[in-house]
Amino acid sequence: MIIKKITVICTTVLVETSPQAMPLGAACIASAIKNDVQTKNLFEVLLQDFSREDDYYIEAFKQGGEDSCAKIIAEKLAKKNPFAVAFSVYVWNHKILDKAAGELKKLCPDCVTIAGGPEVTAAPQNFSNFDYTVAGQGESAVPALLAELCSENASEVQKDDFIFPIPGVYKKGNFAAENSSFSVFRAVPCSPDSISSPYLDGTLDPAKYGGALWELARGCPFKCSYCYESKGEKKIAYFPMERLEKEIELFAEKKIPQVFVLDPTYNASKERAIKMLNIIRKKAPGMFFYFEARAEFIDRELAHAFSKVPCCIQFGLQSSNPAVLKNVHRTLDKKLFSKNIGFLNEEGVTFGFDLIYGLPGDNFNGFCDSIDFALSLYPNNLELFCLSVLPGTNLHDDAKNFGMVWDKNPPYHVIKTPFFGEEDLAKAKKLAEATNLFYTQGRAVPWFNAVLYPLNEKPSDFLWDFANYIEEKNQIPLGSLSSQKITELQKEFVRQKYERKRLHKMVAIAEDLIVMNGALGLCTFDGTESVVTTNYHPDDVMSEYGTDLEFFSKNAGKQKCRVKIFESKYGADWKTI
């Protein structure tokens, strides 16, 4: 006789439709339920994700905001008649999933709702519409809870305040949201050796998302107070090499173009980092990888190893002020940082920096200084964020002592500090958006410092002027501008700056650098071919002399050219036509 299994759904709402936003957390729980000895024969496990960029989601939001979206999600889940739904909760979907769980209960009163993820781990007492919340890693706790709920003692279990003996699992109504002294006890961390792979068991297909989030390790040895990891494990637990090799072989078989590596300190172990890079180079040549690393652990050997793999490395600089960083339990040796980043520049490795504005002890001028320091090192991108005072972090505990005021709702942005008032935070946001547009989206790294040098201006001053320039031109929303439009804005703004400083002779080469590099960057990024017009021969513009604008403008002869930018087997290239 075939016994029909009851359905459990693992779900989440993605912040966007992209490989960087795939439902890995929900998939890990689904995979665990499928493979745990307590549950693998009990349930049919489904993975169902929603995206804020789905057409039906956008339409529902237009009609009735988050309430309409929550109803749509609940209706889609209810159609499966699930015994239980496990929600993976993050900053961006906290509210919508809480509402969706409430709507689901109206449609399926007997359905068990379970919530886990970073937001729940931080403050399980802050959720009102879930039957159970799971703090910490859920791969062991969720299957144990489901097995208990399906056991002969289920009716008794439902009456209990806590589910024992399952550490980290809490029952609705056990605590009051206003109980600020509540201490969170997390689920026992799972050994990476015992965690099943959602990729290898078919739970998650990376080809569907055009890439993969690849978890190499869990835990972080550092204690940055603004991060969820500030109260997590202070040691790194690595996934077995055998599993990782099988996963990278699967990615290669699926022919996915990019992989985002989930390991906050990829180079904590230099030996393991180099070993993984060698495996990647051997098994997935041509696939692009995104890493997070610590600059203080970079040396020549590691920089050389990174150069052999198509990749980009992101570094959490956060601030260039050691005194500010000390307030959030970080350190910075600026000389060592610059020296080690120099190794990456020498090897031609692509990298970027993260900066946070609104940190305790920082101010607007300090944020500008951090931008100046960061851009002096030629990063490929600069990601600028407003500080979030996340529940469950050490910063959240210390924030009042720093005199900070912040939004108590996601994404918990800081509103003001004693040194960073509301007006200055608004200025920082404006500067951050302009920097993102001009430098990162505008792919300005090959020419930015060269064009800036004749102006004798700090990068932050230059970019602040650009922020005012685009505000006057009403170029908002910034995110909707095409690459061609950004290039035109860059050209117009630089021309204006040069003419005001009476640097008319350098305008032509500055514009050529912007146009050529913009077209080449776009071609490298997505294969877009184009035809551009230059004032000088492109071979001269792209030579080593092109970035010395004063020398070039005095010695090079002008030659109007139409230039075709195209993709060759060696990468983006050009020819005159």
Secondary structure, 3 states (H helix, E strand, C coil): CCCCCEEEEEEEEECCCCHHHCCHHHHHHHHHHHHCCCCCCCEEEEEEEEECCCHHHHHHHHHHHHHHHHHHHHHHHHCCCCCEEEEECCHHHHHHHHHHHHHHHHHCCCCEEEEECHHHHHCHHHCCCCCEEECCCCCCHHHHHHHHHCCCCHHHHHHCCECCCCCCEEECCCCCCCCCCCCCCCCCCCCHHHCCCCCCCCCCCHHHHCCEEEECEECCCCCCCCCHHHHCCCCCEECCHHHHHHHHHHHHHHCCCEEEEECCCHHHCHHHHHHHHHHHHHHCCCCEEEEEECHHHCCHHHHHHHHCCCEEEEEEEECCCHHHHHCCCCCCCHHHHHHHHHHHHHHCCEEEEEEEECCCCCCHHHHHHHHHHHHCCCCCEEEEEECECCCCCHHHHHHHHHCCEECCCCCCEEEECCCCCHHHHHHHHHHHHHHHHHHHHCCCCCCHHHHHHHHCCCHHHHHHHHHHHHHHCCCCCHHHCCHHHHHHHHHHHHHHHHHHCCCHHHHHHHHHHHHHHHHHHHHHHHCCCEEEEECCCHHHHCCCCCCCHHHHHHHCCCCCEEEEEEEECCEEEEEEC
